[in-house]
Each structure stands twice: as C-alpha cells, then as structure tokens.
Amino acid sequence: MKTELSDGEWTLMKALWDHAPLTIMQLTAALKETTGWSKNVVITMLDRLEKKGAVEAGSNGKARLYYPILDRQDAARRETDRFLDRVFSGRVGVMLNTMLDSRSLSQEEFDELSSILEKAREQHRDT
C-alpha cells in the first residue's frame, strides 16, 4: 500500500497510533485544542483515510471505533524516502551536511547519530 498522508492526516493518524481505538467524538475532543477541527472535519478526514486504506472502523455497539491499519514505521519510512527524494535527490549525505550546516548537534544527538550509523554499517556487512 502506497499511502501518502497530508499534514492533517498525519495529525489524525498520530492520535490513532497513540490512543486507538477512538470514536469520532474522542478524536474530535483530542484534536480540538491543537487543530480547532470540528466533528465534520474529523469525519471527512477519517473517510479519506479509510479510502486510502490507512484506517478502518469497527463498532462497539453504540459508536464506530477507528483503528489505524497503516503501520506507523512504514508510513514514516515512506515519508522519509519521499522527503529525501524531493529535497535532496535521495542523497542522505547531502541531507546530513545541510542539517549540520544549519545547526550544531548536541553531544547526545551526535552519539545517537553515531550509533545509528554504526548499526547500519553492521547490517550492511552482514548482507
């Protein structure tokens, strides 16, 4: 499934990934303060996400319960690939250099990046 999410859809999906299952009313309440979305906006977005195959609805007897069926890691991976292709022509090195030129890394961020790169190196050796 190749599902591209808009910024608003990411916001709604994050709520579902973090707290599923949720009803329309629960989603509306959870998102109201940060987004200002009405119930109708949430319904429209859920309908769009159902058509994209990102969410599905079940029932608890009274209300429909919405569940994410799009895996968060898969969505993040695809979004990262799209971003890299669109902005940096798929070149991770260019992205890292751009990031480092625009801000310095804390020691914690540097250690995390080093760990990620070392893990990738080990996985690459094993293949």
Sequence and secondary structure as in RCSB ss.txt:
>XXXX:A:sequence
MKTELSDGEWTLMKALWDHAPLTIMQLTAALKETTGWSKNVVITMLDRLEKKGAVEAGSNGKARLYYPILDRQDA
ARRETDRFLDRVFSGRVGVMLNTMLDSRSLSQEEFDELSSILEKAREQHRDT
>XXXX:A:secstr
      HHHHHHHHHHHHH SB HHHHHHHHHHHH   HHHHHHHHHHHHHHTSEEEEE SSSEEEEE S HHHH
HHHHHHHHHHHHHTT HHHHHHHHHHHS   HHHHHHHHHHHHHHHHHHHH 
